[in-house]
Amino acid sequence: MSKKKNDSLEQQIEALKGELMAIGPMRPGTLTKQYKDRKKQTGGYHQLSYTHKMKSRTEYVRAEHVSRLSAEIEHYKRWRQLMKRWVDLSIELSRENIEALKKSR
């Protein structure tokens, strides 16, 4: 493994950590608009659906909370993307370190 590649992977991981620390409040889920009468689209309300601790949940959301909740859901999606990238980089770094140990024998 080249020292340059190792440093690059470590720098990318550190950058991800910084981005993760900047993420605000978050929560999983999908926010949808439902209607009591779907054909006429009357009686609209918002509903949050998510799974947490292996339990599926559904909550009703007041209209004044929709924008805040939407932002929290987007933060969660971003967090998941960053965590996936961190794991990918960590696996690559680990493989590179193992290869370097094999070559140094």
LOKOL-707550 format. One record per atom (N, C-alpha, C, O): residue number from 1; residue in three letters; atom name; x, y, z. Coordinates in nm, 3 decimals, decimal comma. Each point is the difference from the previous one (the first is absolute). Example, Ala and Ser with C-alpha at 12.3 -4.5 7.8 and 13.67 -1.06 7.14 Angstrom:
REM residues 2
    nr   rest   atom        xx        yy        zz
     1    ALA      N     1,319    -0,569     0,780
     1    ALA     CA    -0,089     0,119     0,000
     1    ALA      C     0,090     0,120     0,000
     1    ALA      O     0,104    -0,002     0,066
     2    SER      N    -0,139     0,107    -0,138
     2    SER     CA     0,082     0,119     0,006
     2    SER      C    -0,077     0,109     0,073
     2    SER      O     0,051     0,111     0,017
REM end
This chain:
REM residues 105
    nr   rest   atom        xx        yy        zz
     1    MET      N     0,086    -0,118     0,000
     1    MET     CA    -0,086     0,118     0,000
     1    MET      C     0,090     0,124     0,000
     1    MET      O     0,101     0,004     0,069
     2    SER      N    -0,139     0,091    -0,144
     2    SER     CA     0,078     0,122    -0,001
     2    SER      C    -0,045     0,089     0,115
     2    SER      O    -0,118     0,007     0,035
     3    LYS      N     0,214     0,060     0,021
     3    LYS     CA    -0,029     0,094     0,109
     3    LYS      C    -0,097     0,107    -0,047
     3    LYS      O    -0,084     0,048     0,077
     4    LYS      N     0,098    -0,011    -0,204
     4    LYS     CA    -0,086     0,105    -0,057
     4    LYS      C    -0,147    -0,044     0,000
     4    LYS      O    -0,088     0,079     0,035
     5    LYS      N     0,062    -0,204    -0,075
     5    LYS     CA    -0,138    -0,049    -0,004
     5    LYS      C    -0,057    -0,011     0,141
     5    LYS      O    -0,115     0,036     0,025
     6    ASN      N     0,198    -0,085     0,068
     6    ASN     CA    -0,041    -0,011     0,140
     6    ASN      C    -0,039     0,137     0,055
     6    ASN      O    -0,104     0,015     0,063
     7    ASP      N     0,188     0,084    -0,088
     7    ASP     CA    -0,028     0,136     0,047
     7    ASP      C    -0,128     0,054    -0,063
     7    ASP      O    -0,080     0,066     0,067
     8    SER      N     0,061    -0,093    -0,195
     8    SER     CA    -0,119     0,046    -0,069
     8    SER      C    -0,127    -0,060     0,062
     8    SER      O    -0,098     0,072     0,023
     9    LEU      N     0,100    -0,203     0,004
     9    LEU     CA    -0,116    -0,065     0,062
     9    LEU      C    -0,027     0,058     0,138
     9    LEU      O    -0,115     0,025     0,036
    10    GLU      N     0,221    -0,006     0,041
    10    GLU     CA    -0,017     0,057     0,135
    10    GLU      C    -0,054     0,142    -0,005
    10    GLU      O    -0,082     0,038     0,084
    11    GLN      N     0,127     0,041    -0,180
    11    GLN     CA    -0,051     0,136    -0,014
    11    GLN      C    -0,147     0,000    -0,038
    11    GLN      O    -0,078     0,081     0,050
    12    GLN      N     0,039    -0,172    -0,139
    12    GLN     CA    -0,141    -0,010    -0,039
    12    GLN      C    -0,087    -0,039     0,119
    12    GLN      O    -0,110     0,051     0,017
    13    ILE      N     0,160    -0,142     0,065
    13    ILE     CA    -0,074    -0,042     0,120
    13    ILE      C    -0,014     0,117     0,097
    13    ILE      O    -0,107     0,020     0,057
    14    GLU      N     0,212     0,054    -0,039
    14    GLU     CA    -0,006     0,117     0,090
    14    GLU      C    -0,099     0,104    -0,051
    14    GLU      O    -0,072     0,062     0,078
    15    ALA      N     0,069    -0,042    -0,209
    15    ALA     CA    -0,095     0,095    -0,058
    15    ALA      C    -0,144    -0,046     0,023
    15    ALA      O    -0,088     0,080     0,030
    16    LEU      N     0,066    -0,211    -0,043
    16    LEU     CA    -0,134    -0,055     0,027
    16    LEU      C    -0,040     0,021     0,145
    16    LEU      O    -0,115     0,033     0,029
    17    LYS      N     0,209    -0,053     0,062
    17    LYS     CA    -0,029     0,021     0,142
    17    LYS      C    -0,044     0,143     0,025
    17    LYS      O    -0,093     0,025     0,077
    18    GLY      N     0,159     0,070    -0,141
    18    GLY     CA    -0,038     0,140     0,014
    18    GLY      C    -0,141     0,026    -0,052
    18    GLY      O    -0,077     0,073     0,062
    19    GLU      N     0,044    -0,132    -0,176
    19    GLU     CA    -0,135     0,016    -0,055
    19    GLU      C    -0,104    -0,061     0,092
    19    GLU      O    -0,108     0,056     0,020
    20    LEU      N     0,141    -0,172     0,036
    20    LEU     CA    -0,094    -0,067     0,091
    20    LEU      C    -0,027     0,086     0,124
    20    LEU      O    -0,113     0,006     0,048
    21    MET      N     0,216     0,058     0,002
    21    MET     CA    -0,017     0,084     0,119
    21    MET      C    -0,087     0,123    -0,027
    21    MET      O    -0,059     0,056     0,092
    22    ALA      N     0,052    -0,016    -0,218
    22    ALA     CA    -0,077     0,120    -0,035
    22    ALA      C    -0,148    -0,029    -0,024
    22    ALA      O    -0,080     0,092    -0,015
    23    ILE      N     0,043    -0,219     0,011
    23    ILE     CA    -0,140    -0,034    -0,027
    23    ILE      C    -0,084     0,036     0,121
    23    ILE      O     0,037    -0,028     0,114
    24    GLY      N    -0,150     0,089    -0,140
    24    GLY     CA    -0,091     0,041     0,106
    24    GLY      C    -0,092    -0,112     0,044
    24    GLY      O     0,027    -0,118    -0,025
    25    PRO      N    -0,137     0,153     0,091
    25    PRO     CA    -0,096    -0,100     0,046
    25    PRO      C    -0,049    -0,086    -0,116
    25    PRO      O    -0,020     0,048    -0,111
    26    MET      N     0,002    -0,176     0,139
    26    MET     CA    -0,041    -0,090    -0,107
    26    MET      C    -0,094    -0,106     0,052
    26    MET      O    -0,005    -0,030     0,119
    27    ARG      N    -0,070    -0,027    -0,212
    27    ARG     CA    -0,083    -0,116     0,030
    27    ARG      C    -0,031    -0,074    -0,127
    27    ARG      O    -0,010     0,061    -0,107
    28    PRO      N    -0,006    -0,192     0,118
    28    PRO     CA    -0,030    -0,079    -0,119
    28    PRO      C    -0,146     0,014    -0,039
    28    PRO      O    -0,083     0,046     0,079
    29    GLY      N     0,053    -0,086    -0,199
    29    GLY     CA    -0,140    -0,007    -0,038
    29    GLY      C    -0,031     0,056    -0,136
    29    GLY      O     0,086     0,053    -0,071
    30    THR      N    -0,213    -0,067     0,038
    30    THR     CA    -0,054     0,053    -0,124
    30    THR      C    -0,123     0,083     0,037
    30    THR      O    -0,088    -0,046     0,072
    31    LEU      N     0,085     0,166    -0,124
    31    LEU     CA    -0,111     0,090     0,028
    31    LEU      C    -0,089     0,005    -0,125
    31    LEU      O     0,046     0,033    -0,109
    32    THR      N    -0,173    -0,067     0,127
    32    THR     CA    -0,093     0,000    -0,113
    32    THR      C    -0,125     0,079     0,036
    32    THR      O    -0,032     0,021     0,116
    33    LYS      N    -0,036     0,021    -0,220
    33    LYS     CA    -0,128     0,067     0,019
    33    LYS      C    -0,110    -0,101    -0,033
    33    LYS      O     0,000    -0,061    -0,107
    34    GLN      N    -0,091     0,045     0,199
    34    GLN     CA    -0,111    -0,095    -0,015
    34    GLN      C    -0,130     0,079    -0,006
    34    GLN      O    -0,006     0,117     0,038
    35    TYR      N    -0,098    -0,181    -0,088
    35    TYR     CA    -0,131     0,063    -0,009
    35    TYR      C    -0,105    -0,093     0,057
    35    TYR      O     0,004    -0,121    -0,022
    36    LYS      N    -0,098     0,178     0,095
    36    LYS     CA    -0,112    -0,081     0,051
    36    LYS      C    -0,086    -0,049    -0,116
    36    LYS      O    -0,050    -0,112     0,002
    37    ASP      N     0,033     0,198    -0,103
    37    ASP     CA    -0,072    -0,039    -0,121
    37    ASP      C     0,099     0,014    -0,117
    37    ASP      O     0,022     0,110    -0,050
    38    ARG      N     0,035    -0,222     0,008
    38    ARG     CA     0,104     0,005    -0,104
    38    ARG      C    -0,054     0,047    -0,134
    38    ARG      O     0,070     0,069    -0,074
    39    LYS      N    -0,190    -0,105     0,042
    39    LYS     CA    -0,056     0,038    -0,130
    39    LYS      C    -0,016     0,151    -0,013
    39    LYS      O     0,036     0,059    -0,101
    40    LYS      N    -0,091     0,002     0,204
    40    LYS     CA    -0,023     0,145    -0,001
    40    LYS      C     0,120     0,078     0,056
    40    LYS      O     0,005     0,122    -0,010
    41    GLN      N     0,089    -0,194     0,067
    41    GLN     CA     0,118     0,058     0,066
    41    GLN      C    -0,041     0,106     0,101
    41    GLN      O     0,046     0,114    -0,004
    42    THR      N    -0,132    -0,155     0,095
    42    THR     CA    -0,042     0,088     0,109
    42    THR      C     0,043    -0,063     0,132
    42    THR      O     0,023    -0,120     0,009
    43    GLY      N    -0,014     0,205     0,091
    43    GLY     CA     0,040    -0,047     0,132
    43    GLY      C     0,147    -0,041     0,005
    43    GLY      O     0,035    -0,102     0,059
    44    GLY      N     0,051     0,183    -0,121
    44    GLY     CA     0,142    -0,033    -0,007
    44    GLY      C     0,072     0,012     0,135
    44    GLY      O    -0,030     0,089     0,080
    45    TYR      N     0,123    -0,178    -0,058
    45    TYR     CA     0,085     0,004     0,119
    45    TYR      C     0,134    -0,064    -0,036
    45    TYR      O     0,011    -0,072    -0,099
    46    HIS      N     0,091     0,100     0,182
    46    HIS     CA     0,133    -0,056    -0,023
    46    HIS      C     0,023    -0,115     0,096
    46    HIS      O    -0,047    -0,002     0,114
    47    GLN      N     0,123    -0,095    -0,164
    47    GLN     CA     0,026    -0,119     0,078
    47    GLN      C     0,148    -0,036    -0,012
    47    GLN      O     0,057     0,004    -0,109
    48    LEU      N     0,004    -0,037     0,221
    48    LEU     CA     0,140    -0,043     0,005
    48    LEU      C     0,001    -0,150     0,027
    48    LEU      O    -0,060    -0,048     0,097
    49    SER      N     0,130    -0,026    -0,182
    49    SER     CA     0,013    -0,144     0,019
    49    SER      C     0,149    -0,033     0,010
    49    SER      O     0,080     0,050    -0,078
    50    TYR      N    -0,045    -0,135     0,175
    50    TYR     CA     0,139    -0,039     0,016
    50    TYR      C     0,008    -0,130     0,080
    50    TYR      O    -0,098    -0,043     0,061
    51    THR      N     0,215    -0,017    -0,063
    51    THR     CA     0,027    -0,119     0,079
    51    THR      C     0,116     0,033     0,093
    51    THR      O     0,103     0,051    -0,043
    52    HIS      N    -0,122    -0,082     0,171
    52    HIS     CA     0,105     0,025     0,100
    52    HIS      C    -0,004    -0,115     0,100
    52    HIS      O    -0,106    -0,037     0,050
    53    LYS      N     0,222    -0,020    -0,022
    53    LYS     CA     0,012    -0,114     0,090
    53    LYS      C    -0,090    -0,114    -0,043
    53    LYS      O    -0,069    -0,062     0,081
    54    MET      N     0,071     0,037    -0,212
    54    MET     CA    -0,076    -0,110    -0,059
    54    MET      C    -0,151     0,015     0,012
    54    MET      O    -0,074    -0,098    -0,016
    55    LYS      N     0,027     0,218     0,044
    55    LYS     CA    -0,144     0,024     0,008
    55    LYS      C    -0,038     0,108    -0,100
    55    LYS      O     0,062     0,106    -0,006
    56    SER      N    -0,165    -0,135    -0,071
    56    SER     CA    -0,052     0,096    -0,096
    56    SER      C    -0,094     0,095     0,074
    56    SER      O    -0,081    -0,042     0,082
    57    ARG      N     0,094     0,170    -0,113
    57    ARG     CA    -0,083     0,100     0,068
    57    ARG      C    -0,056     0,099    -0,102
    57    ARG      O     0,058     0,025    -0,106
    58    THR      N    -0,171     0,030     0,140
    58    THR     CA    -0,064     0,104    -0,080
    58    THR      C    -0,047     0,109     0,094
    58    THR      O    -0,063    -0,028     0,102
    59    GLU      N     0,094     0,152    -0,137
    59    GLU     CA    -0,042     0,114     0,083
    59    GLU      C    -0,066     0,104    -0,089
    59    GLU      O     0,040     0,020    -0,115
    60    TYR      N    -0,139     0,045     0,169
    60    TYR     CA    -0,061     0,112    -0,069
    60    TYR      C     0,082     0,125     0,029
    60    TYR      O     0,052     0,017     0,110
    61    VAL      N    -0,042     0,070    -0,210
    61    VAL     CA     0,084     0,120     0,012
    61    VAL      C    -0,085     0,123    -0,029
    61    VAL      O    -0,067     0,007    -0,103
    62    ARG      N     0,072     0,088     0,192
    62    ARG     CA    -0,071     0,127    -0,023
    62    ARG      C     0,067     0,078    -0,113
    62    ARG      O     0,121    -0,010    -0,020
    63    ALA      N    -0,200     0,085    -0,051
    63    ALA     CA     0,049     0,075    -0,115
    63    ALA      C     0,115     0,094     0,037
    63    ALA      O     0,093     0,018    -0,079
    64    GLU      N    -0,098     0,041     0,197
    64    GLU     CA     0,106     0,095     0,040
    64    GLU      C     0,133    -0,068     0,030
    64    GLU      O     0,102     0,067     0,012
    65    HIS      N    -0,102    -0,200    -0,001
    65    HIS     CA     0,124    -0,073     0,028
    65    HIS      C     0,060    -0,068    -0,123
    65    HIS      O     0,107    -0,060     0,008
    66    VAL      N    -0,175     0,069    -0,120
    66    VAL     CA     0,043    -0,072    -0,121
    66    VAL      C     0,138     0,045    -0,047
    66    VAL      O     0,084    -0,085    -0,029
    67    SER      N    -0,058     0,214     0,020
    67    SER     CA     0,129     0,047    -0,053
    67    SER      C     0,115    -0,041     0,092
    67    SER      O     0,106    -0,040    -0,048
    68    ARG      N    -0,126     0,049     0,178
    68    ARG     CA     0,105    -0,039     0,094
    68    ARG      C     0,027    -0,150    -0,010
    68    ARG      O     0,115    -0,043    -0,003
    69    LEU      N    -0,220    -0,034    -0,003
    69    LEU     CA     0,013    -0,145    -0,009
    69    LEU      C     0,065    -0,041    -0,132
    69    LEU      O     0,081    -0,093    -0,003
    70    SER      N    -0,115     0,161    -0,104
    70    SER     CA     0,062    -0,029    -0,130
    70    SER      C     0,151     0,022     0,006
    70    SER      O     0,077    -0,079    -0,054
    71    ALA      N    -0,036     0,187     0,120
    71    ALA     CA     0,144     0,028     0,015
    71    ALA      C     0,068    -0,110     0,083
    71    ALA      O     0,110    -0,042    -0,034
    72    GLU      N    -0,175    -0,003     0,141
    72    GLU     CA     0,057    -0,105     0,083
    72    GLU      C     0,015    -0,131    -0,078
    72    GLU      O     0,098    -0,073     0,018
    73    ILE      N    -0,195     0,044    -0,103
    73    ILE     CA     0,006    -0,121    -0,083
    73    ILE      C     0,116     0,012    -0,100
    73    ILE      O     0,072    -0,097    -0,023
    74    GLU      N    -0,055     0,214    -0,036
    74    GLU     CA     0,111     0,021    -0,093
    74    GLU      C     0,134    -0,013     0,071
    74    GLU      O     0,095    -0,055    -0,055
    75    HIS      N    -0,086     0,106     0,178
    75    HIS     CA     0,124    -0,015     0,079
    75    HIS      C     0,031    -0,148     0,022
    75    HIS      O     0,115    -0,042    -0,009
    76    TYR      N    -0,218    -0,036     0,038
    76    TYR     CA     0,019    -0,143     0,022
    76    TYR      C     0,050    -0,069    -0,128
    76    TYR      O     0,089    -0,084     0,005
    77    LYS      N    -0,148     0,120    -0,118
    77    LYS     CA     0,043    -0,058    -0,127
    77    LYS      C     0,147     0,034    -0,028
    77    LYS      O     0,077    -0,085    -0,045
    78    ARG      N    -0,040     0,209     0,072
    78    ARG     CA     0,140     0,042    -0,020
    78    ARG      C     0,092    -0,075     0,094
    78    ARG      O     0,108    -0,043    -0,040
    79    TRP      N    -0,150     0,025     0,166
    79    TRP     CA     0,079    -0,074     0,098
    79    TRP      C     0,026    -0,143    -0,049
    79    TRP      O     0,112    -0,051     0,010
    80    ARG      N    -0,216    -0,012    -0,063
    80    ARG     CA     0,015    -0,138    -0,049
    80    ARG      C     0,097    -0,006    -0,118
    80    ARG      O     0,080    -0,093    -0,009
    81    GLN      N    -0,086     0,191    -0,081
    81    GLN     CA     0,093     0,003    -0,114
    81    GLN      C     0,144     0,013     0,049
    81    GLN      O     0,089    -0,071    -0,046
    82    LEU      N    -0,068     0,162     0,140
    82    LEU     CA     0,135     0,024     0,052
    82    LEU      C     0,053    -0,123     0,074
    82    LEU      O     0,117    -0,034    -0,013
    83    MET      N    -0,203    -0,030     0,091
    83    MET     CA     0,042    -0,119     0,073
    83    MET      C     0,037    -0,113    -0,096
    83    MET      O     0,097    -0,073     0,022
    84    LYS      N    -0,175     0,058    -0,127
    84    LYS     CA     0,031    -0,103    -0,100
    84    LYS      C     0,137     0,028    -0,064
    84    LYS      O     0,081    -0,090    -0,017
    85    ARG      N    -0,058     0,215    -0,016
    85    ARG     CA     0,129     0,038    -0,061
    85    ARG      C     0,114    -0,024     0,098
    85    ARG      O     0,107    -0,046    -0,041
    86    TRP      N    -0,127     0,076     0,169
    86    TRP     CA     0,103    -0,021     0,102
    86    TRP      C     0,035    -0,149     0,010
    86    TRP      O     0,117    -0,036     0,005
    87    VAL      N    -0,218    -0,048    -0,003
    87    VAL     CA     0,024    -0,144     0,007
    87    VAL      C     0,076    -0,047    -0,125
    87    VAL      O     0,094    -0,079     0,012
    88    ASP      N    -0,134     0,126    -0,128
    88    ASP     CA     0,070    -0,037    -0,124
    88    ASP      C     0,148     0,039     0,007
    88    ASP      O     0,087    -0,080    -0,034
    89    LEU      N    -0,061     0,202     0,077
    89    LEU     CA     0,139     0,046     0,011
    89    LEU      C     0,077    -0,078     0,105
    89    LEU      O     0,118    -0,031    -0,019
    90    SER      N    -0,182    -0,001     0,129
    90    SER     CA     0,066    -0,075     0,107
    90    SER      C     0,036    -0,141    -0,045
    90    SER      O     0,107    -0,050     0,033
    91    ILE      N    -0,194    -0,012    -0,109
    91    ILE     CA     0,029    -0,133    -0,053
    91    ILE      C     0,120     0,007    -0,095
    91    ILE      O     0,090    -0,083     0,005
    92    GLU      N    -0,091     0,183    -0,091
    92    GLU     CA     0,111     0,017    -0,095
    92    GLU      C     0,131     0,025     0,074
    92    GLU      O     0,103    -0,058    -0,035
    93    LEU      N    -0,107     0,142     0,137
    93    LEU     CA     0,120     0,029     0,079
    93    LEU      C     0,049    -0,126     0,071
    93    LEU      O     0,121    -0,026     0,004
    94    SER      N    -0,212    -0,050     0,052
    94    SER     CA     0,038    -0,124     0,067
    94    SER      C     0,066    -0,098    -0,096
    94    SER      O     0,102    -0,061     0,033
    95    ARG      N    -0,158     0,046    -0,151
    95    ARG     CA     0,058    -0,089    -0,101
    95    ARG      C     0,140     0,046    -0,040
    95    ARG      O     0,091    -0,082    -0,014
    96    GLU      N    -0,076     0,211    -0,002
    96    GLU     CA     0,131     0,054    -0,036
    96    GLU      C     0,102    -0,027     0,110
    96    GLU      O     0,115    -0,035    -0,027
    97    ASN      N    -0,157     0,052     0,152
    97    ASN     CA     0,091    -0,025     0,114
    97    ASN      C     0,039    -0,147     0,008
    97    ASN      O     0,115    -0,031     0,028
    98    ILE      N    -0,208    -0,059    -0,052
    98    ILE     CA     0,030    -0,144     0,001
    98    ILE      C     0,097    -0,035    -0,112
    98    ILE      O     0,094    -0,077     0,020
    99    GLU      N    -0,116     0,134    -0,138
    99    GLU     CA     0,092    -0,024    -0,112
    99    GLU      C     0,141     0,050     0,034
    99    GLU      O     0,098    -0,066    -0,033
   100    ALA      N    -0,089     0,180     0,097
   100    ALA     CA     0,130     0,054     0,036
   100    ALA      C     0,070    -0,091     0,099
   100    ALA      O     0,122    -0,020    -0,009
   101    LEU      N    -0,197    -0,036     0,104
   101    LEU     CA     0,060    -0,093     0,097
   101    LEU      C     0,049    -0,127    -0,069
   101    LEU      O     0,106    -0,052     0,034
   102    LYS      N    -0,181     0,002    -0,130
   102    LYS     CA     0,042    -0,119    -0,073
   102    LYS      C     0,129     0,024    -0,076
   102    LYS      O     0,088    -0,086    -0,005
   103    LYS      N    -0,076     0,205    -0,055
   103    LYS     CA     0,119     0,031    -0,080
   103    LYS      C     0,122     0,026     0,086
   103    LYS      O     0,112    -0,021    -0,045
   104    SER      N    -0,133     0,065     0,168
   104    SER     CA     0,112     0,034     0,087
   104    SER      C     0,064    -0,123     0,063
   104    SER      O     0,107     0,010     0,060
   105    ARG      N    -0,169    -0,125    -0,073
   105    ARG     CA     0,056    -0,124     0,059
   105    ARG      C     0,118    -0,050    -0,076
   105    ARG      O     0,058    -0,102     0,037
REM end
